[in-house]
Amino acid sequence: MRLLILGGTKFLGRVLAEQALQRGHEVTTFNRGRSGDDVPGVSVIRGDRTSGQDLAALADAGPWDAVIDPSGMTPAMVEDTARALADAAGWYVFVSTVNVYKGWPITPLTDASPLREYTPEGPEGESGLDAYGREKVGCERAVTAAFGERATILRPSVILGPHEYVGRLPWWLSRIRVGGRVLAPGKMTWKIQPIDVRDVAAFALECAERHLTGSYNVAAPIGHATFGEFLAACRKATGSTAELVWVDDPFLRKHGVEEWTELPIWRDHDGTWHVDASRAHAAGLTYRPIEETVADTWRWLQSGAVVSSERSAELGISTEREQQILADWDSKATAED
């Protein structure tokens, strides 16, 4: 195929470009050249998705058999891009998120779960999570309005793996590498289902190659791994002797620990890790063991990779706060004995 990737230098976009080249596709990336290095072997078009002139020039550089969009963040951005490329690309794969569902992360999800309502402006007091999901619904609508049945919508849950700039798995690897007593949240048996970025990229390319229409939840199977297995894999990969101290959810909430940020990927709502992706699995989505994802991410970090972004800067609990919570947990256990 002649393939266009919008972005193509960071995390999923980068892995998409690498895998597409390995599959023998002719790959063009479109980006501003500010967020990362270009993948060797791709053709690069510099431009800004908010510029009508740049989008017109991009369309003139076509046609492409397919475009994959892992970087569309706002409805206006995606609408302008999709309209500009509607006659220049045969297929459009848009990477959305499970946040588009009304029930996430509270209730279990299927591909048929209801979506959030989209309006250009959200209700007063709308949370950041709700705003993000609402905006992504608008992005999805923009793609289907321009491409109709020539579109695939992918709704991933948590994506981990090499090149992760969000920093969730890198934070846990770095913390456990330091050693000592590590605050492990909730229950070690709590089931989780993050998926490797390389598996998401492979499925996105399958959708483009095979013209798989409609929407797909993208996640490892429910019960794919446990939090205990995840942290054990971090300890094994780093060679650490860290002691994992499991502290229950009510105690963490009592101490005001922020889910998802202070202790990355910890969130004990029923729907967080109950995303039914069986439709994608039936269509060809594969997944690798969590141990492989963890080990390969550690090797990538050891190569000198730097995880730096606004989101990664918000992650993690301070050493002082972690140790104070652990001390309080010890005191509670002593008092109950």
Residue pairs with C-beta under 8 A, 6 or more apart in sequence:
1 25
1 26
1 64
1 65
1 66
1 208
1 209
2 25
2 26
2 28
2 63
2 64
2 65
3 20
3 25
3 26
3 27
3 28
3 64
3 65
3 66
3 67
3 68
3 208
4 27
4 28
4 29
4 30
4 58
4 62
4 64
4 66
4 67
4 68
4 85
4 89
5 13
5 16
5 17
5 20
5 27
5 28
5 29
5 30
5 42
5 67
5 68
5 70
6 13
6 29
6 30
6 31
6 49
6 67
6 68
6 69
6 70
6 71
6 72
6 81
7 13
7 29
7 30
7 31
7 35
7 69
7 70
7 71
8 14
8 16
8 17
8 27
8 29
8 30
8 31
8 38
8 39
8 42
9 29
9 31
9 35
9 36
9 37
9 38
9 39
10 35
10 36
10 163
10 165
11 159
11 163
11 164
11 165
11 166
11 197
12 70
12 95
12 159
12 197
12 200
12 201
12 204
13 29
13 70
13 71
14 36
14 39
14 163
15 161
15 162
15 163
15 197
15 198
15 200
15 201
16 68
16 70
16 201
16 204
16 205
17 27
17 29
17 39
17 42
18 39
19 198
19 201
19 202
19 205
20 27
20 205
21 27
21 39
21 41
21 42
23 205
23 209
25 205
26 43
27 39
27 41
27 42
27 43
28 42
28 43
28 44
28 45
28 61
28 64
29 38
29 39
29 42
29 43
29 44
29 45
30 45
30 46
30 47
30 49
30 58
31 44
31 46
31 47
31 71
32 46
32 47
32 48
33 44
33 46
38 44
45 57
45 58
45 61
47 54
47 55
47 57
47 58
48 54
49 55
49 71
49 72
49 77
49 80
49 81
50 77
50 80
52 80
52 84
55 80
55 81
55 84
55 85
56 84
58 84
58 85
58 88
59 84
59 85
59 87
59 88
60 88
62 85
62 88
62 89
63 88
63 89
63 90
64 85
64 88
64 89
64 90
65 89
65 90
65 91
65 208
66 89
66 90
66 91
66 92
66 93
66 208
66 209
67 85
67 89
67 91
67 92
67 93
68 93
68 95
68 204
68 205
68 208
69 78
69 81
69 92
69 93
69 94
69 95
69 143
70 95
70 204
72 78
72 81
72 94
72 95
72 139
72 143
73 135
73 139
74 135
74 138
74 139
75 118
75 120
75 135
75 138
75 139
75 141
75 142
77 139
78 94
78 138
78 139
78 142
78 143
79 142
79 145
79 146
82 92
82 142
82 143
82 145
82 146
82 147
83 146
85 92
85 146
86 146
86 147
90 150
91 147
91 150
91 151
91 152
91 208
91 211
92 143
92 146
92 147
92 150
92 151
92 152
93 151
93 152
93 154
93 204
93 207
93 208
94 139
94 140
94 143
94 151
94 152
94 153
94 154
95 154
95 156
95 200
95 204
96 136
96 139
96 140
96 153
96 154
96 155
96 156
96 215
97 132
97 133
97 136
97 155
97 156
98 104
98 109
98 155
98 156
98 157
98 217
98 219
98 275
99 129
99 132
99 133
99 136
100 115
100 116
100 133
100 136
100 137
100 140
100 155
101 109
101 113
101 114
101 115
101 116
101 133
101 155
102 113
102 114
102 115
102 116
103 109
103 113
103 114
103 271
104 133
104 271
104 272
104 275
105 267
105 269
105 271
105 272
106 269
106 270
106 271
107 113
107 270
107 271
108 270
108 271
108 274
108 275
108 276
109 217
109 271
109 274
109 275
109 276
110 217
110 276
111 215
111 216
111 217
111 276
111 279
115 137
116 130
116 133
116 134
116 137
117 134
117 137
118 134
118 137
118 138
118 141
119 134
120 138
122 130
122 131
122 134
126 134
140 153
140 215
143 151
143 153
144 151
144 153
149 213
150 211
150 213
151 213
152 204
152 207
152 208
152 212
152 213
152 214
152 215
152 216
153 214
153 215
153 216
154 200
154 203
154 204
154 207
154 215
154 216
154 218
154 280
155 215
155 216
155 217
155 218
156 195
156 200
156 217
156 218
156 219
157 193
157 194
157 195
157 217
157 218
157 219
157 273
157 275
157 277
158 168
158 193
158 194
158 195
158 219
158 265
159 194
159 195
159 196
159 197
159 200
160 168
160 169
160 194
160 195
160 196
160 197
160 293
160 294
160 297
161 169
161 196
161 197
161 198
161 293
161 296
161 297
162 197
162 198
162 296
162 297
162 299
162 300
162 305
163 197
163 300
163 305
164 170
164 197
164 297
164 307
165 307
165 308
165 309
165 311
165 312
166 309
166 311
166 312
166 315
167 264
167 307
167 309
167 311
167 312
167 315
168 264
168 265
168 315
169 234
169 264
169 293
169 294
169 297
170 297
170 301
170 307
170 312
171 264
171 312
171 315
171 316
172 230
172 231
172 234
172 264
172 265
173 234
173 237
173 238
173 294
173 297
173 298
173 301
174 301
175 182
175 316
176 182
176 231
176 234
176 235
176 238
176 240
176 242
177 238
177 239
177 240
177 242
178 240
178 242
179 240
179 241
179 242
180 242
180 243
181 242
181 243
181 245
181 323
181 326
182 231
182 242
182 243
182 244
182 245
182 322
183 245
183 247
183 263
183 317
183 322
183 325
183 326
184 227
184 228
184 231
184 244
184 245
184 246
184 247
185 227
185 246
185 247
185 249
185 252
185 257
185 263
185 266
186 227
186 246
186 247
186 248
186 249
186 252
186 266
186 268
187 227
187 228
187 246
187 248
187 249
188 226
188 227
188 228
188 231
188 244
188 246
189 226
189 227
189 228
190 226
190 227
190 228
190 268
190 273
191 222
191 223
191 224
191 225
191 226
191 273
192 224
192 225
192 226
192 227
192 230
192 265
192 273
193 219
193 220
193 221
193 222
193 223
193 224
193 225
193 273
193 275
194 219
194 220
194 224
194 225
194 265
194 290
194 293
195 218
195 219
195 220
195 287
196 287
196 288
196 292
196 293
198 288
199 285
199 286
199 287
199 288
200 218
202 286
203 216
203 218
203 280
203 283
203 284
203 285
203 286
206 212
206 283
206 284
206 285
207 216
207 283
210 284
212 283
216 277
216 279
216 280
216 283
216 285
217 275
217 276
217 277
217 279
217 280
218 277
218 280
218 285
219 275
219 277
219 280
220 277
220 287
220 290
221 277
221 278
221 281
221 287
222 273
222 274
222 275
222 276
224 287
224 290
225 289
225 290
227 266
228 244
229 290
229 291
230 265
230 290
230 294
231 244
232 244
233 290
233 291
233 294
233 295
234 240
234 294
234 298
235 241
235 242
235 244
236 291
236 294
236 295
237 291
237 294
237 295
237 297
237 298
238 298
245 326
245 329
247 325
247 326
247 329
249 268
251 325
251 328
251 329
251 332
252 263
252 266
252 325
255 325
255 328
257 263
257 317
257 325
259 266
259 267
259 268
260 266
260 267
261 314
261 315
261 316
262 315
262 316
262 317
262 321
263 317
264 315
264 316
277 285
301 307
